[in-house]
Amino acid sequence: MRLRVLLVACVALATAATACGSSSSDENPAPSGGSSSVAAGGEVERANAFIKPYLTPPTKISITAPLNSTPEPGKTLVYLQCEQPQCQVVGSGVQAAAEAAGWQFRSIPFQSTNPSTLTAGLTQALRYNPVAVSIVAAPYALWSGSVPQYQQAGVPIIPVFVGPAEISSTVIANVANSDYAALQGQLLSAWLIADSGAKGKVLSVSIPDYPYLGAVSTGFEAAIAKDCPGCEVTKIKVGIPDVGNGAINSTIVSALRKDPAIKYVVVSNSAFVQPLPAALSAAGLSGKVKIAGCCGSRAQEEGLKTGQFAAVTGTGGRYAGWLVVDAAIRHAQGLPIPENEGLSSVGLLTKDSLVEPSDSYDQPTDYADQFKALWKLR
């Protein structure tokens, strides 16, 4: 994702926040009658302006500073991988980047529902004398107790898609961080405002057991509250067990039956609700509700063409893996970690998307070659 795009988005968001804040102020209430339609039109216009930079894939990676020299070969990087398919996608990116750097890649699995497997994996990882250890999707609270052990060993930790994490001399970067998650929530908010004419009634489905996904929902709900006075949000939360056994889909259907006026469902991870279109059809709700969400994989992106899904954010999972290795290399060379190391590629995908369905929004398409050029490998 280009820094220029981020700056454009931030300006657009700030403009939207200021304008919508004034329209909903108690001191300056929105006029009644036709003027409210004008206000809604302004909200839609600002939403479309915010979305626009993310409809076209970037051509440059977000990191621009080259290394001082090629990576020192022969080191080992360890990746602690959760059981979700999206964790495997990120891991494939970490592996490809590590091998490009001439490093050995090791993967240690853990179970999201069993924190002891994560603790054991962190202890096991140190036995390989790694140059760095990366953790995916696990809340900081579950592994922060291991930070002193890693500090003593002089081994950095690089989390990815974990949500909030305290940066330190040991936790040297937070790739795909909470700001990145919130941005995806804001993109979904802007899409909803534009698609509904700033009048959407939406069911927001949060999965806070994964803090990254919780940050997506928080970003979405905060942006709706600020930028769309005419929208209504019903919030529900589901847990990891609900995702694992598929209950998330029946929970959503129950909420929609309870309030038939809801016409949108926005989920913090669309990959977790792939069966939802079929569940809506069985409930007689097919065609009555639009589904959108973060972190689309190939199945949901293919569903954009058939109308099963209305919009998803494309998340650069493999690209994020290259950012993990980039941070590890820079730390090993005593170089500063770029501030935007936490920002992977992102896009807003609809039926008119300009990219092919994929499990990872790895844009630009030559991102790996661009990283290698910065690493002086080309």
Secondary structure, 3 states (H helix, E strand, C coil): CCHHHHHHHHHHHHHHHHHHHHHCCCCCCCCCCHHHHHHHHHHHHHHHHHHHHHCCCCCCCCCCCCCCCCCCCCCEEEEEECCCHHHHHHHHHHHHHHHHCCCEEEEEECECCEHHHHHHHHHHHHCCCCCEEEEECCCHHHHHHHHHHHHHHCCCEEEECCCCCCCCCCECCCECCHHHHHHHHHHHHHHHHHHHCCCCEEEEEECCCCHHHHHHHHHHHHHHHHHCCCCEEEEEECCHHHHHHCHHHHHHHHHHHHCCCCCEEEECCHHHHCCHHHHHHHCCCCCCCEEEECCCCHHHHHHHHHCCCCEEEEECHHHHHHHHHHHHHHHHCCCCCCHHHHCCCEEEECCCCCCCCCCCCCCCCCHHHHHHHHCCCC
